[in-house]
Amino acid sequence: MLNSQVHRGYMPQQPQNVKFLQQLAQPQGHQVDQAMNHVQNNAGNNTVGGHSHSYSSGGLGNPSYASPQHNSNGVTTTLQNTSPHWQEQQTLIATSRNSSSPHHHARQAALSNKNSSQAQVTGGINPGAFQPLSAQHRKDGPPVEEKEVRKHDTGELERQDWKSLDLGGQGLRALSKSLFQYTFLDKLYINHNKLTVLPPAISRLKLLQLLDASGNQLTEVPPELGMLTNLKNLYLFDNQLTTLPNEIGSLYHLEVLGVEGNPLQSDLKEVMIKDGSRGVILSLRESMQVSFSPVERDWIILDDSSRSGAKSEADKFQVLCYNILCDKYATQNMYGYSPSWALSWDYRKKLIHDQLIESKADIICLQEVDMENFNEYFMPGLAREEYKGAFYPKSRAKTMNETEKKSVDGCATFFKSTKFSLLEKQIVDFSSAALNREDMKKTADIYNRVMPKDNIAVITFLENKITGSRLIVANVHIYWDPQYRDVKLVQVGILMEDITKYADQWAKSFPNRARSPGDTSPLEPAVNYSSGSQIPLIICGDFNSIADSGVYELLSRGSVANDHDDLLGRTYGNFTRDGMSHPFPLKSGYSNIGELDFTNYTPGFTGVIDYIWYTTSNLNVTGLMGNVDKEYLARVPGFPNMHFPSDHILLQTEFQVKPRKEPIVKPPPPDFGNNPPRKS
């Protein structure tokens, strides 16, 4: 759901009753949207409770409603009369009761279109409505917006001419399952029917901004309603509700919650009177409990045919990759669907630490670790489990004092000291590396686009203490903004150049191996590597790039052309003159199962942007951590939450070093001596 306008333009395969549904909207000029525009802009102009709402009457055949007995719930009439929030509820319920006639909102839309010379069609895709991720709640996301805009401009996306549906006043006792296939809907009116249940499948309509279920016979609403995080207006007037599920608290965009006319619990009604709709949402959200825990993720075995024996097991190792969501980024503004206690660092860091320990991974690569927590929390905690680590903060730390540096995040790589020795470590500062390149120094794009981004990578050179085989591990966090696909690609291009350079150096180096007392003979490497590409290589991190990107293409195919879409219109020296390439046969570890369903899970975006890459020439994938439980996700709109402490999930893969193929030594040619051939 990265861009709601894209999804609104998508027309799913239509069920057989589509003509009936279209008839509800099309005779009204496709303008059910404008019903509420007309209603809100042409009457009343009541400003209540900090929100401006305007409504018109005009309903026909209005039923009579008994006045709710508020005092029976312990709420004083005086408090109700003086509360602007409750006055808003009274205004809204009056409007709702005047909207009970069949297709009231569709009829109002038709009337509005007829009387207004300014009426315009509001269906379909509006290119100007595409909202960049930087304007949304997320701090990062994949670079797909521009691609979707191009699809619209070229006509690849099918036009959708109606987005609202009015089923009000029909006497419906149930909703057809086919209704929930209309995932493009942003307004749904099912008011004044005889519904006793809202199906959980309503959670599929994730683009809904308005849902009116007033005037029914509902005694409860499903927790799955909390999945509709785009809702701004939720009308539940005149039902039989006594309470609301805590999951409704996830509706962090909700502006108006209509609950008058229900026998609500006194505590819930008091919150509405005192603090209004937003107060109720906040109260429900903070009341969420740690419940219905997800089923543990499966460990998927891909290869159990490796030869038995100590040598075989010693050649195996597990790598964990995890963007842990730095404390300073985990704000209520960015992740408003989560309770504040689940966002607190004290709560999250304990979950993260436990996940790392339980993984028993040999190598742990973390992103978004700030300097203070590396030194004071993760390093001491993991040291007790026999890990050692290497950490570098983002390059902005170089300009800060010691106190300011503590909050700068970076990349941290930990390794089991019982299995690996650290031979060398390096930092890749993408900004400095670009500025130091002769071919890029004079290009404006370097100064305007690459230099201001302070992303880094940490490269460690490890040696297996048992087998002597060596391993290069690169841990990286690539820039996030989808408008900077060129910067992402340049950063990865620089990373691959540096890995190639260091790998060639390290192939010729000797590991710092222990020697016997008095032994002065030269040290020889336990395993010889004739070139850098022969050393096993792992590259993992948060790449903020989906599979359909230049970053993925460069890593998986080994090269990208100089005219790649991500580089069009930019000048980056040799990169845009000759293209980019690297010598390593890389593959995503999870591509062995077609990638995970997602590595990042939020209402604004769900997809794969984190990877563990490996060289296929010398490593095999033998196992990996599987997907998150789908049943659990059906009631969870996004991470972080009480069970998942980051908006990213951890990736874990097991590798085995392939046996080295020793070169075949050909025997010397036979020597027949110098005797001349015999004559017959």
GIWO-V87669 format. One line per field, one symbol per residue. ss: DSSP state (2 for helix, 1 for strand, 0 for the rest). phi: phi as a letter, one per 20 degrees, with the letter a starting at -180 (. if undefined). burial: 1 if it has 9 or more other C-alpha atoms within 8 Angstrom, else 0. A space follows every 10 residues. Layout:
ss->???
phi->???
burial->???
This chain:
ss->0002222200 0000000222 2222220000 0222222222 2000011100 1110000000 0000000002 2220002222 2202222222 2222222000 0002222222 2222200000 0000002220 0022200000 0000222222 2220000000 0001110000 0000002222 2000001110 0000000002 2222000001 1100000000 0022222000 0011100000 0000022222 0000011100 0000022222 2222222222 2222220000 0000000011 1000000002 2222011111 1110002220 0000000002 2220222222 2222222220 0011111111 2222222222 2220001111 1110222220 0222200011 1111110001 1111111112 2222200000 0002222222 0000011111 1111000001 1111111000 0222222222 2222222222 2222222000 0000000000 0000000000 0222011111 1100000002 2222222011 0000222000 0002222201 1000011122 2220000001 1000011001 1111100011 1111100002 2220000000 0000000100 1111111000 0000000000 0000000000
phi->.fcfffffee dfgeffefff ffffdffemm dfgfgfgfff dcbmledcmn cecccceofd mffecfffef ffendfffff feefffffgf fffffffede fglgffffff ffffedfefb fdemedgfef dfgfeeffeb reedffffff fffenfeffd ebcccddfmd mfdbdfffge eefefdbcdc flccfdbdfg ffffefegdc cddfmdcfdb dfgffffefe gdccdcflcd fdbcfgffff efefdcdecf ndffgfffff fffecmgfff ffffffegdf bkgffgffee edbdefffpf ffffeebddd cbeemggfee dffecfedff ffeffgffff ffgffffffl feccdddmee fffffdcfff ffffdmddbc bcefffffdd effffgefea dcddbfffdc deeacbddef fffffeeffd gdeffffede gfedfccddd ddcffeenfd bdcdcccege ffecfffgff ffffgfffff fffffffeed feefcfgned fffdffcece bffefgcccc qeelbefebf fffffednac ffdggfdgnd cclffeednc bbeeeebfge ffcmmffacc cbffacadcd bdebeffccd edaafeffgf ffffccfadf bfddecfddf dbcdccffff efffefffff demdffffee
burial->0011111111 1000000000 1001110111 1111110111 1110101100 0011110010 0100000001 0010100011 1011111111 0110111111 1011111111 0110000000 0111100001 0011001111 1110110110 1100001011 0111111111 0100000001 1111111111 1111111101 0110111111 1111111111 1111111111 1111111111 1100111111 1101011111 1101110111 1111111111 1111110100 0000001000 0000000000 0101111111 1111110001 1101111110 0111001110 1110011000 1111111111 1111101111 1110011111 1111111001 0001111111 1111111011 1110101111 1011100001 1010111011 1011111111 1111101101 1111111111 1101111111 1111111111 0111111100 1000000000 0000100010 1111111111 1111110011 1111111111 0101011000 1111110011 1100111111 0000110111 1111111111 1111110111 1111111110 0111111111 1011111111 1111111000 0000000000 0000000000
